[in-house]
């Protein structure tokens, strides 16, 4: 029965990501056709900015999911409510700071990025809308993490799919049918995304209510605050380093290489992100399981699942990378045009290789968050991020945007060699817990 549920949850998570890829395929050609490669670069910059702002989460979502998984197992709804309230207070404070900064300095931010003419004027308006979208997406992460803790993967996937379809429908309507210039269309697109983010939050709250989850308006106890803030002490640095590594390339390319190069590069990055995200999302159903094994101090099972996931995710990543490499040019030639396929294929062999090289990151992300050990993930970034950044200065002036991909591959390769050495020298128990378990 448990295996059947696991298979069902995995399938729905896979469908969730397949729908994302399908929507990407439908909408991207439309955007490039309507706005050109530079307009696509502008659109992708601001949609990725939502993800950049989400880094203010600083690991709170993973902390909430981890501790809710434990309290939900015991049906301790008072403790669950305390965990939720810590997150709500945290999100309210930080989202207010981010939105205030964006509204106060929107013109200066867009000016720094050197967006010109229509893109400057539109960017000043759109970045404010993005800040509001970020706020509602951030608050939405609380009910999502409640559903994760309850292992309601079908509900999560269903809501995600519905709102992705609604967002895509709104985008298609504005781009293809709305009678306005490109500037107005960009503003209308992000306005509709904002409205749908509000409706999605309401839908998630209603869904939680229907699951009979009990919530109490109680002050978080000192013990709960201490545990979560201790978790964040390390995960916050992890997220800030992830911010540096995950979004610095788009800022540099947009400012120094122009929106057209950013458009081609971002198209490839998005394709890579969807494939990588598909692999990652397909295996996230194991996160609550790992959290519970950790709570039970079941070292043998944790070890078994750790190496199983490494093997499974590595194999899936290898197959996905091979498919990306073989299908790219024929598919993109039909999808957009041969010229764009040729220009973008310059990056694809390296992204296919990066997909395989980076696959252990998925296991480590779920494993060390599940074992309440995010400081290991911080160490990971403190090893890989400086190495990657150092190679940015060497490879980007020489190879352009391709230098970003190669630099990150070098960084993560050094990291995983270090992890292999730690396991061989200290054994898995100390690797997982940092100590011997009685």
C-alpha positions as CSV (number, residue, x, y, z in Angstrom):
1,X,0.0,0.0,0.0
2,X,2.8,2.4,0.9
3,X,4.7,1.5,-2.3
4,X,1.5,2.2,-4.3
5,X,1.1,5.6,-2.6
6,X,4.8,6.4,-3.2
7,X,4.4,5.5,-6.9
8,X,1.2,7.6,-7.2
9,X,2.8,10.6,-5.5
10,X,5.9,10.3,-7.7
11,X,3.8,10.1,-10.8
12,X,1.8,13.2,-9.9
13,X,5.0,15.1,-9.2
14,X,6.3,14.0,-12.6
15,X,3.0,15.1,-14.3
16,X,3.4,18.5,-12.5
17,X,6.8,19.0,-14.1
18,X,5.8,17.6,-17.4
19,X,3.0,20.2,-17.5
20,X,5.6,22.9,-16.7
21,X,7.7,21.8,-19.7
22,X,4.6,21.6,-21.9
23,X,3.6,25.2,-21.0
24,X,7.2,26.3,-21.5
25,X,7.1,24.8,-25.0
26,X,3.8,26.4,-25.9
27,X,4.5,29.9,-24.5
28,X,8.2,30.4,-25.3
29,X,7.8,30.3,-29.1
30,X,4.9,32.8,-28.8
31,X,7.0,35.2,-26.7
32,X,10.0,35.0,-29.0
33,X,7.8,35.5,-32.1
34,X,6.0,38.5,-30.6
35,X,8.8,40.3,-28.7
36,X,12.0,39.0,-30.4
37,X,15.0,37.4,-28.6
38,X,15.8,40.6,-26.7
39,X,12.1,40.8,-25.5
40,X,12.3,37.2,-24.4
41,X,15.4,38.1,-22.5
42,X,13.6,40.9,-20.8
43,X,10.6,38.6,-19.9
44,X,12.8,35.8,-18.6
45,X,14.9,38.2,-16.5
46,X,11.8,39.3,-14.6
47,X,10.3,35.9,-14.2
48,X,13.6,34.6,-12.9
49,X,13.7,37.6,-10.6
50,X,10.7,36.2,-8.8
51,X,12.9,33.2,-8.0
52,X,15.8,35.5,-6.9
53,X,13.5,37.4,-4.5
54,X,12.4,34.0,-3.2
55,X,15.9,33.5,-1.8
56,X,14.8,35.7,1.1
57,X,13.1,32.4,2.2
58,X,16.6,31.6,3.6
59,X,15.7,28.0,4.1
60,X,12.6,28.7,6.2
61,X,10.4,26.6,3.8
62,X,12.7,23.5,4.3
63,X,12.8,24.1,8.1
64,X,9.0,24.3,8.3
65,X,8.6,21.2,6.1
66,X,11.1,19.2,8.1
67,X,9.6,20.0,11.6
68,X,6.0,19.8,10.4
69,X,6.7,16.3,9.0
70,X,7.7,15.3,12.5
71,X,4.8,17.0,14.3
72,X,2.2,15.9,11.7
73,X,3.3,12.3,12.3
74,X,2.3,12.7,16.0
75,X,-0.8,14.8,15.1
76,X,0.5,17.5,17.5
77,X,-1.4,20.4,16.0
78,X,-0.4,22.9,18.6
79,X,3.2,22.4,17.9
80,X,2.5,22.5,14.2
81,X,0.8,25.8,14.7
82,X,3.8,27.2,16.5
83,X,6.0,26.2,13.6
84,X,3.7,27.8,11.1
85,X,3.5,31.0,13.1
86,X,7.3,31.4,13.2
87,X,7.3,31.1,9.4
88,X,4.4,33.7,9.0
89,X,6.2,36.2,11.2
90,X,9.5,35.7,9.4
91,X,7.9,36.0,6.0
92,X,5.9,39.1,6.9
93,X,9.0,41.0,8.1
94,X,11.3,40.0,5.2
95,X,8.8,40.5,2.5
96,X,8.0,43.9,3.8
97,X,11.7,44.8,3.6
98,X,12.1,43.5,0.1
99,X,8.9,45.2,-1.3
100,X,9.9,48.5,0.4
101,X,13.4,48.4,-1.1
102,X,12.1,47.6,-4.6
103,X,9.5,50.4,-4.5
104,X,12.0,52.9,-3.2
105,X,14.7,52.2,-5.7
106,X,13.0,50.7,-8.8
107,X,14.4,53.3,-11.2
108,X,17.9,53.0,-9.9
109,X,17.8,49.1,-10.1
110,X,16.6,49.2,-13.8
111,X,19.1,52.0,-14.6
112,X,22.0,49.9,-13.2
113,X,21.0,47.0,-15.5
114,X,21.3,49.4,-18.5
115,X,17.9,48.6,-19.9
116,X,17.2,51.2,-22.6
117,X,14.2,53.0,-24.1
118,X,11.0,51.0,-23.8
119,X,12.7,48.3,-21.6
120,X,13.7,50.9,-19.0
121,X,10.2,52.4,-18.7
122,X,8.5,49.0,-18.6
123,X,11.1,47.6,-16.3
124,X,10.4,50.2,-13.6
125,X,6.7,49.2,-13.5
126,X,7.3,45.4,-13.9
127,X,9.8,45.2,-11.1
128,X,7.2,46.5,-8.6
129,X,4.7,43.9,-9.8
130,X,7.4,41.2,-9.4
131,X,7.9,42.4,-5.8
132,X,4.2,41.9,-5.1
133,X,4.1,38.5,-6.8
134,X,7.1,37.5,-4.6
135,X,5.2,38.5,-1.4
136,X,2.2,36.3,-2.2
137,X,4.4,33.4,-3.5
138,X,6.3,33.5,-0.2
139,X,3.2,33.4,1.9
140,X,1.9,30.5,-0.3
141,X,4.9,28.5,0.7
142,X,3.4,28.0,4.2
143,X,0.3,26.1,3.1
144,X,2.4,24.3,0.5
145,X,4.8,23.1,3.3
146,X,1.8,22.0,5.4
147,X,0.6,19.8,2.4
148,X,4.2,18.5,2.0
149,X,4.3,17.5,5.7
150,X,0.9,15.7,5.3
151,X,2.3,14.1,2.1
152,X,-0.6,15.5,0.0
153,X,1.4,15.4,-3.2
154,X,-1.6,14.9,-5.4
155,X,-3.2,18.1,-4.0
156,X,0.0,20.1,-4.5
157,X,0.5,18.8,-8.0
158,X,-3.1,19.4,-8.9
159,X,-3.1,23.0,-7.7
160,X,0.2,23.7,-9.4
161,X,-1.0,22.3,-12.7
162,X,-4.3,24.3,-12.6
163,X,-2.5,27.6,-11.9
164,X,0.2,27.0,-14.4
165,X,-2.5,26.5,-17.1
166,X,-4.2,29.7,-16.0
167,X,-1.0,31.6,-16.1
168,X,-0.3,30.2,-19.6
169,X,-3.8,31.1,-20.8
170,X,-3.4,34.6,-19.5
171,X,0.0,35.0,-21.2
172,X,-1.3,33.6,-24.5
173,X,-4.3,35.9,-24.4
174,X,-2.2,39.0,-23.8
175,X,0.5,38.2,-26.3
176,X,-1.7,36.9,-29.2
177,X,-5.0,38.6,-28.8
178,X,-4.8,41.8,-26.7
179,X,-4.8,44.9,-28.8
180,X,-1.9,46.9,-27.3
181,X,1.8,47.7,-27.8
182,X,4.6,45.6,-26.4
183,X,5.1,47.9,-23.4
184,X,1.5,47.5,-22.3
185,X,1.6,43.8,-22.9
186,X,4.5,43.2,-20.6
187,X,2.8,45.2,-17.9
188,X,-0.5,43.3,-18.4
189,X,1.3,39.9,-18.3
190,X,2.9,40.5,-14.9
191,X,-0.3,42.1,-13.6
192,X,-2.2,38.9,-14.4
193,X,0.5,36.8,-12.8
194,X,0.1,38.9,-9.7
195,X,-3.7,38.4,-9.6
196,X,-3.3,34.6,-10.1
197,X,-0.7,34.4,-7.3
198,X,-3.3,35.9,-4.9
199,X,-6.0,33.5,-6.0
200,X,-3.6,30.6,-5.7
201,X,-2.8,31.5,-2.0
202,X,-6.6,31.5,-1.3
203,X,-7.0,28.1,-3.0
204,X,-4.1,26.6,-0.9
205,X,-5.7,27.8,2.3
206,X,-9.1,26.3,1.3
207,X,-7.4,23.0,0.5
208,X,-5.7,22.9,3.9
209,X,-9.0,23.6,5.6
210,X,-10.6,20.7,3.7
211,X,-7.8,18.3,4.9
212,X,-9.0,18.9,8.5
213,X,-5.7,20.3,9.5
214,X,-6.1,22.1,12.9
215,X,-4.4,25.5,13.2
216,X,-4.2,27.5,16.4
217,X,-3.3,31.2,16.8
218,X,-0.6,30.6,19.5
219,X,2.8,32.2,20.2
220,X,5.7,30.0,19.2
221,X,7.5,28.5,22.2
222,X,11.1,29.2,22.9
223,X,12.1,25.7,22.0
224,X,10.4,25.9,18.6
225,X,12.0,29.3,17.9
226,X,15.4,28.0,18.9
227,X,15.2,24.9,16.7
228,X,14.0,26.8,13.6
229,X,16.4,29.7,14.0
230,X,19.3,27.2,14.6
231,X,18.3,25.6,11.3
232,X,18.2,29.0,9.6
233,X,21.6,30.0,10.9
234,X,23.2,27.7,8.4
235,X,20.5,27.5,5.7
236,X,20.4,31.3,5.3
237,X,24.1,31.3,4.3
238,X,23.3,28.4,1.9
239,X,20.5,30.4,0.3
240,X,22.6,33.6,0.0
241,X,25.4,31.6,-1.7
242,X,22.8,30.0,-3.9
243,X,21.5,33.4,-4.9
244,X,25.1,34.4,-5.9
245,X,25.5,31.2,-8.0
246,X,22.0,30.9,-9.4
247,X,21.3,34.4,-10.6
248,X,24.6,36.3,-11.0
249,X,25.0,35.0,-14.5
250,X,21.8,36.6,-15.7
251,X,22.7,39.9,-14.2
252,X,26.2,39.9,-15.8
253,X,24.9,38.8,-19.2
254,X,22.0,41.3,-19.1
255,X,24.3,44.2,-18.2
256,X,27.4,43.4,-20.2
257,X,26.4,41.1,-23.1
258,X,22.9,42.6,-23.9
259,X,19.3,41.3,-23.8
260,X,19.7,39.3,-27.1
261,X,22.5,37.1,-25.7
262,X,20.5,36.9,-22.5
263,X,17.5,35.6,-24.4
264,X,19.4,32.8,-26.1
265,X,21.3,31.8,-22.9
266,X,18.2,32.0,-20.8
267,X,16.3,29.8,-23.2
268,X,18.9,27.1,-22.7
269,X,19.1,27.7,-19.0
270,X,15.3,27.3,-18.8
271,X,15.4,24.1,-20.7
272,X,18.1,22.8,-18.4
273,X,16.2,24.0,-15.3
274,X,13.1,22.2,-16.4
275,X,14.9,19.0,-17.0
276,X,16.9,19.3,-13.8
277,X,13.7,20.3,-11.9
278,X,11.8,17.4,-13.4
279,X,14.4,15.0,-12.0
280,X,14.5,16.8,-8.6
281,X,10.8,17.1,-8.3
282,X,10.2,13.5,-9.1
283,X,12.3,12.4,-6.1
284,X,11.1,15.0,-3.5
285,X,8.4,12.5,-2.3
286,X,11.3,10.9,-0.4
287,X,11.9,14.0,1.8
288,X,9.3,13.4,4.5
289,X,10.5,9.7,4.6
290,X,14.1,10.8,5.2
291,X,12.9,13.2,7.8
292,X,11.1,10.5,9.7
293,X,14.0,8.0,9.5
294,X,16.2,10.8,11.0
295,X,13.7,11.4,13.8
296,X,13.9,7.6,14.5
297,X,17.7,7.6,14.3
298,X,17.5,4.8,11.8
299,X,21.0,5.0,10.4
300,X,21.0,1.8,8.3
301,X,17.8,2.8,6.5
302,X,19.1,6.4,5.9
303,X,22.4,5.0,4.5
304,X,20.5,2.6,2.2
305,X,18.2,5.3,0.9
306,X,21.1,7.8,0.4
307,X,23.0,5.5,-1.9
308,X,19.8,4.3,-3.6
309,X,18.8,7.8,-4.4
310,X,22.3,8.7,-5.7
311,X,22.2,5.7,-8.1
312,X,18.6,6.3,-9.2
313,X,19.0,10.1,-9.7
314,X,22.3,9.6,-11.5
315,X,20.8,7.2,-14.0
316,X,17.8,9.4,-14.7
317,X,20.0,12.4,-15.1
318,X,22.2,10.5,-17.6
319,X,19.2,9.5,-19.7
320,X,17.8,13.0,-19.5
321,X,21.1,14.6,-20.6
322,X,21.4,12.2,-23.5
323,X,17.9,13.0,-24.7
324,X,18.6,16.7,-24.4
325,X,21.8,16.3,-26.5
326,X,20.2,14.2,-29.3
327,X,16.8,15.9,-29.6
328,X,17.8,19.6,-29.3
329,X,18.6,20.7,-32.8
330,X,15.9,18.8,-34.7
331,X,13.2,19.8,-32.1
332,X,14.2,23.5,-31.7
333,X,14.6,23.9,-35.5
334,X,11.0,22.9,-35.9
335,X,9.9,24.7,-32.8
336,X,11.5,28.1,-33.5
337,X,13.8,28.1,-36.5
338,X,17.1,26.5,-37.6
339,X,19.1,29.7,-36.9
340,X,18.0,29.9,-33.3
341,X,18.6,26.1,-32.9
342,X,22.1,26.5,-34.1
343,X,22.9,29.5,-31.9
344,X,21.5,27.8,-28.8
345,X,23.1,24.4,-29.4
346,X,26.4,26.0,-28.6
347,X,25.5,25.7,-25.0
348,X,23.5,22.4,-24.9
349,X,26.3,19.8,-24.8
350,X,27.7,21.5,-21.7
351,X,24.3,21.7,-20.1
352,X,23.7,18.0,-20.7
353,X,27.1,17.2,-19.1
354,X,26.3,19.6,-16.2
355,X,23.0,17.8,-15.6
356,X,24.9,14.6,-14.9
357,X,27.7,16.2,-12.9
358,X,25.1,18.1,-10.7
359,X,22.8,15.1,-10.0
360,X,24.3,14.3,-6.5
361,X,23.2,17.8,-5.4
362,X,19.5,16.7,-5.4
363,X,20.2,13.8,-3.0
364,X,22.3,16.1,-0.7
365,X,19.7,18.8,-0.7
366,X,16.9,16.5,0.5
367,X,19.1,14.4,2.7
368,X,20.9,17.1,4.8
369,X,17.7,19.2,5.2
370,X,15.9,16.0,6.3
371,X,18.6,15.3,8.9
372,X,18.4,18.9,10.2
373,X,22.0,19.4,9.0
374,X,21.8,22.3,6.5
375,X,25.3,23.5,7.6
376,X,26.6,20.7,5.3
377,X,24.9,22.4,2.4
378,X,26.4,25.7,3.5
379,X,29.9,24.0,3.5
380,X,29.0,22.7,0.0
381,X,28.5,26.2,-1.3
382,X,31.4,27.5,0.6
383,X,33.5,25.0,-1.3
384,X,31.9,25.2,-4.8
385,X,30.9,28.8,-4.9
386,X,34.3,30.4,-4.5
387,X,35.9,28.0,-6.9
388,X,33.1,28.7,-9.5
389,X,33.4,32.5,-9.0
390,X,37.2,32.3,-9.4
391,X,36.8,30.6,-12.7
392,X,34.2,33.2,-13.8
393,X,37.0,35.7,-13.9
394,X,39.1,33.3,-15.9
395,X,36.6,31.7,-18.3
396,X,33.9,34.3,-18.9
397,X,36.2,36.9,-20.5
398,X,37.6,34.1,-22.7
399,X,34.5,32.0,-23.5
400,X,31.6,34.5,-22.8
401,X,28.4,33.1,-21.4
402,X,29.7,29.5,-21.8
403,X,32.2,30.3,-19.1
404,X,29.5,30.3,-16.5
405,X,28.5,26.7,-17.2
406,X,32.1,25.4,-17.2
407,X,32.9,27.3,-14.0
408,X,30.0,25.8,-12.1
409,X,30.9,22.3,-13.4
410,X,34.4,22.7,-12.0
411,X,33.1,23.9,-8.7
412,X,30.6,21.0,-8.1
413,X,33.1,18.4,-9.3
414,X,35.6,19.5,-6.6
415,X,32.8,19.4,-4.1
416,X,31.7,15.9,-4.8
417,X,35.3,14.6,-4.7
418,X,35.5,16.1,-1.2
419,X,32.3,14.4,-0.1
420,X,33.5,11.0,-1.3
421,X,36.7,11.5,0.7
422,X,34.7,12.4,3.8
423,X,32.6,9.3,3.6
424,X,35.6,7.0,3.0
425,X,37.6,8.6,5.9
426,X,34.8,9.0,8.6
427,X,32.2,6.5,7.6
428,X,28.5,7.2,6.8
429,X,27.3,7.6,10.3
430,X,29.5,10.6,11.1
431,X,28.9,11.9,7.5
432,X,25.1,11.9,8.1
433,X,24.9,13.0,11.7
434,X,28.3,14.5,12.4
435,X,28.6,12.1,15.4
436,X,28.2,8.6,16.5
437,X,24.6,7.5,17.1
438,X,24.0,5.4,20.2
